[in-house]
Amino acid sequence: MSGLDWGVIAGYFVAVFAVAWWVTRREARDSSADYFLAGRNVGWFVVGASLFASNIGSEHLVGLAGSGFSSGLAVGHFEILASLILLILGWVFVPFYLRSGVYTMPEFLERRYSGGARWYLAVISVVGYVLTKISATIFAGGVVFEAVMGIDFWTGAVIVVAATGVYTVFGGLKAVLYTDLLQMFVLIGGAIAVTLIGLDQLGGWGQATALAGPEFMDMWKPASHPEFPWTGIILGAPILGVWYWCTDQFIV
């Protein structure tokens, strides 16, 4: 790695911690609502940026790219569908949550059914995320540290967990929101740069479509398709999308 590479990586970490420190010093936390709910006074742009950054991770930048390489544009249906389901979240679910005075789906289940229902969903959600999304993100971080910086995989994974935990614990939700805002620009900028460089190296969009073939550009696959049949996209993806975007604690 060159000095410029090290400088970019160091600058990124400095920027993230600087934003978290600025939020921590700037905002007084007089109650648990200030810490866990960011005082309930954050603007729409910051909330939207946090939604974007929270949703996009290594499983998207790497996993979806790999799925797109093997199956074509059909893999993008879930993300395209999200633009419609987020409207349902804003128009239907969020007003209901506000009227009910609840902040999590397990909390709603406790009010509607019992404390056992709340604990059941909470445990299932935590275990599921630890074994899937969080573990994948930590694994990807460890791989990056090992491949790019030559740091041992497990050491890199510990650095990822420790760095994220520090600004989350000390800064609360508002620190997470504003660091997500910074990371949104990094993710979008990086994705655009990789796309443009990749297309340039390949010879342009026309060359990419010619090599991929027309079936890769087709977003509607036959019902017999092993990964993205149109029946699953129409009948299954909306159900999965409503759960993830409108009820899952990771987003809501």
C-alpha positions as CSV (number, residue, x, y, z in Angstrom):
1,M,0.0,0.0,0.0
2,S,1.2,3.5,-0.8
3,G,1.2,6.4,1.6
4,L,-1.9,7.8,-0.1
5,D,-3.8,4.6,0.6
6,W,-2.8,4.7,4.3
7,G,-3.8,8.3,4.4
8,V,-7.3,7.7,2.9
9,I,-7.9,4.9,5.4
10,A,-6.7,6.9,8.4
11,G,-8.6,9.9,7.2
12,Y,-11.8,7.9,7.1
13,F,-11.5,6.6,10.6
14,V,-10.5,10.1,11.9
15,A,-13.6,11.6,10.2
16,V,-15.9,8.9,11.6
17,F,-14.7,9.4,15.2
18,A,-14.6,13.2,14.7
19,V,-18.3,13.2,13.8
20,A,-19.1,11.0,16.7
21,W,-17.1,13.2,19.1
22,W,-18.8,16.3,17.7
23,V,-22.3,14.9,18.2
24,T,-21.4,13.6,21.7
25,R,-20.1,17.0,22.8
26,R,-22.8,19.0,21.1
27,E,-25.8,17.2,22.3
28,A,-26.8,17.0,26.0
29,R,-28.4,13.6,26.9
30,D,-30.7,14.3,29.8
31,S,-32.9,11.1,29.5
32,S,-32.9,7.7,28.0
33,A,-35.0,9.0,25.1
34,D,-32.1,11.4,24.2
35,Y,-29.7,8.4,24.2
36,F,-31.8,5.7,22.6
37,L,-34.1,7.8,20.4
38,A,-31.7,10.7,19.5
39,G,-34.0,13.1,21.2
40,R,-36.7,12.5,18.6
41,N,-35.6,15.7,16.8
42,V,-33.5,14.5,13.9
43,G,-34.3,15.8,10.4
44,W,-35.6,13.6,7.5
45,F,-32.4,13.8,5.5
46,V,-30.2,12.4,8.3
47,V,-32.8,9.7,9.0
48,G,-32.9,8.7,5.4
49,A,-29.1,8.6,5.1
50,S,-29.0,6.4,8.2
51,L,-31.6,4.0,6.7
52,F,-29.5,3.8,3.5
53,A,-26.1,3.3,5.3
54,S,-27.7,0.8,7.8
55,N,-29.1,-1.2,4.9
56,I,-26.1,-1.2,2.7
57,G,-23.2,-3.4,3.9
58,S,-20.7,-5.8,2.6
59,E,-23.4,-8.3,1.7
60,H,-24.7,-5.7,-0.7
61,L,-21.6,-4.2,-2.2
62,V,-20.0,-7.7,-2.6
63,G,-22.9,-10.2,-2.3
64,L,-25.4,-8.4,-4.6
65,A,-22.6,-7.7,-7.1
66,G,-21.8,-11.4,-7.2
67,S,-25.4,-12.4,-7.5
68,G,-25.8,-9.9,-10.3
69,F,-22.8,-11.4,-12.1
70,S,-24.3,-14.9,-11.9
71,S,-28.0,-14.2,-12.3
72,G,-28.3,-10.8,-13.9
73,L,-30.4,-7.7,-13.0
74,A,-33.2,-9.8,-11.5
75,V,-31.3,-9.6,-8.2
76,G,-32.2,-5.9,-8.0
77,H,-35.9,-6.5,-7.5
78,F,-35.8,-6.4,-3.7
79,E,-34.0,-3.0,-3.7
80,I,-36.3,-1.6,-6.3
81,L,-39.3,-2.9,-4.4
82,A,-38.0,-1.1,-1.3
83,S,-38.8,2.3,-2.8
84,L,-42.5,1.4,-2.8
85,I,-42.5,-0.4,0.6
86,L,-40.8,2.6,2.3
87,L,-43.8,4.7,1.3
88,I,-46.0,2.1,3.1
89,L,-43.6,2.5,6.1
90,G,-44.0,6.3,6.1
91,W,-47.8,6.4,5.4
92,V,-49.1,3.4,7.3
93,F,-46.6,2.0,9.8
94,V,-44.9,5.0,11.3
95,P,-48.1,6.9,12.0
96,F,-49.4,3.7,13.7
97,Y,-46.2,3.4,15.8
98,L,-46.4,7.0,16.8
99,R,-50.1,6.8,17.8
100,S,-49.4,3.6,19.8
101,G,-46.5,5.1,21.6
102,V,-44.2,2.2,20.8
103,Y,-40.7,2.2,19.3
104,T,-40.1,-1.5,18.5
105,M,-42.1,-4.3,17.2
106,P,-41.4,-6.5,20.2
107,E,-42.8,-3.6,22.4
108,F,-46.0,-3.6,20.3
109,L,-46.3,-7.4,20.6
110,E,-46.1,-7.1,24.4
111,R,-48.9,-4.6,24.5
112,R,-51.0,-6.6,22.0
113,Y,-50.3,-10.1,23.4
114,S,-47.9,-10.7,26.2
115,G,-44.4,-10.3,27.5
116,G,-43.5,-13.7,26.2
117,A,-44.3,-12.7,22.7
118,R,-42.0,-9.7,23.1
119,W,-39.1,-11.8,24.3
120,Y,-39.7,-14.4,21.6
121,L,-39.4,-11.9,18.8
122,A,-36.5,-10.0,20.4
123,V,-34.5,-13.1,21.0
124,I,-35.2,-14.4,17.4
125,S,-34.2,-11.0,16.0
126,V,-31.0,-10.7,17.9
127,V,-29.8,-14.3,17.3
128,G,-30.7,-14.0,13.6
129,Y,-28.8,-10.8,13.1
130,V,-25.8,-12.0,15.0
131,L,-25.6,-15.2,12.9
132,T,-26.3,-13.5,9.6
133,K,-25.9,-9.7,9.0
134,I,-23.6,-8.7,11.8
135,S,-21.3,-11.8,11.5
136,A,-21.0,-11.2,7.7
137,T,-20.1,-7.5,8.2
138,I,-17.5,-8.3,10.8
139,F,-16.1,-11.1,8.6
140,A,-15.9,-8.7,5.7
141,G,-14.1,-6.1,7.8
142,G,-11.6,-8.7,9.0
143,V,-10.9,-9.8,5.4
144,V,-10.3,-6.2,4.3
145,F,-7.9,-5.6,7.1
146,E,-6.0,-8.8,6.3
147,A,-6.0,-8.4,2.5
148,V,-5.4,-4.6,2.3
149,M,-3.4,-3.8,5.4
150,G,-1.8,-7.1,6.2
151,I,-3.3,-7.2,9.7
152,D,-4.4,-10.6,11.1
153,F,-8.0,-11.5,10.3
154,W,-9.1,-11.8,13.9
155,T,-7.3,-8.6,14.9
156,G,-9.1,-6.8,12.1
157,A,-12.4,-8.2,13.2
158,V,-11.8,-7.0,16.8
159,I,-10.9,-3.6,15.5
160,V,-14.2,-3.4,13.6
161,V,-16.2,-4.4,16.6
162,A,-14.3,-2.1,19.0
163,A,-14.4,1.0,16.7
164,T,-18.1,0.7,16.1
165,G,-18.9,-0.1,19.7
166,V,-16.9,2.9,21.1
167,Y,-18.8,5.7,19.2
168,T,-22.2,3.8,19.6
169,V,-21.9,3.4,23.3
170,F,-20.6,6.9,24.1
171,G,-22.6,8.8,21.5
172,G,-25.9,7.0,21.5
173,L,-28.3,6.8,18.5
174,K,-27.6,10.4,17.4
175,A,-23.9,9.6,16.9
176,V,-24.9,6.5,14.9
177,L,-27.2,8.6,12.7
178,Y,-24.5,11.2,11.9
179,T,-21.8,8.7,11.3
180,D,-24.2,6.9,9.0
181,L,-24.7,10.2,7.2
182,L,-20.9,10.4,6.5
183,Q,-20.8,6.7,5.5
184,M,-23.7,7.2,3.1
185,F,-21.5,9.7,1.0
186,V,-18.6,7.3,1.2
187,L,-20.7,4.3,0.1
188,I,-22.3,6.2,-2.8
189,G,-19.1,7.8,-3.9
190,G,-17.2,4.5,-3.7
191,A,-20.0,2.6,-5.6
192,I,-20.0,5.2,-8.4
193,A,-16.2,5.2,-8.6
194,V,-16.1,1.4,-8.8
195,T,-18.8,1.3,-11.4
196,L,-17.3,3.9,-13.7
197,I,-13.8,2.4,-13.4
198,G,-15.1,-1.1,-14.0
199,L,-17.0,0.0,-17.1
200,D,-14.0,1.9,-18.4
201,Q,-11.8,-1.2,-17.9
202,L,-14.3,-3.3,-19.6
203,G,-14.8,-1.0,-22.6
204,G,-18.1,0.7,-21.8
205,W,-21.7,-0.2,-21.2
206,G,-22.2,-1.7,-24.7
207,Q,-19.4,-4.1,-24.2
208,A,-20.7,-5.1,-20.8
209,T,-24.2,-5.9,-22.2
210,A,-22.7,-7.7,-25.1
211,L,-20.6,-10.0,-22.9
212,A,-23.4,-10.6,-20.4
213,G,-26.0,-11.5,-23.0
214,P,-29.7,-10.4,-23.2
215,E,-30.8,-12.8,-20.5
216,F,-28.7,-10.9,-17.9
217,M,-30.6,-7.7,-18.7
218,D,-34.0,-9.4,-18.2
219,M,-35.5,-8.7,-14.8
220,W,-38.3,-11.1,-15.2
221,K,-37.2,-14.7,-15.0
222,P,-39.4,-17.7,-15.8
223,A,-41.2,-19.5,-13.0
224,S,-38.7,-22.4,-13.3
225,H,-35.7,-20.1,-12.6
226,P,-33.9,-21.6,-9.5
227,E,-33.1,-18.3,-7.8
228,F,-35.4,-15.5,-9.0
229,P,-38.7,-16.9,-10.5
230,W,-41.3,-14.3,-11.3
231,T,-43.7,-16.0,-8.9
232,G,-41.4,-15.5,-6.0
233,I,-40.8,-11.9,-6.9
234,I,-44.5,-11.1,-7.1
235,L,-45.8,-13.3,-4.2
236,G,-42.8,-13.6,-1.9
237,A,-40.6,-10.4,-2.2
238,P,-43.4,-8.0,-1.0
239,I,-44.0,-10.1,2.2
240,L,-40.2,-10.2,2.9
241,G,-40.0,-6.5,2.1
242,V,-42.8,-5.4,4.5
243,W,-41.2,-7.4,7.3
244,Y,-37.7,-6.0,6.7
245,W,-38.6,-2.3,5.9
246,C,-41.7,-1.8,8.1
247,T,-41.3,-4.0,11.2
248,D,-37.7,-5.1,11.6
249,Q,-35.9,-3.4,14.4
250,F,-32.7,-3.0,12.3
251,I,-34.6,-0.5,10.1
252,V,-37.5,0.8,12.2
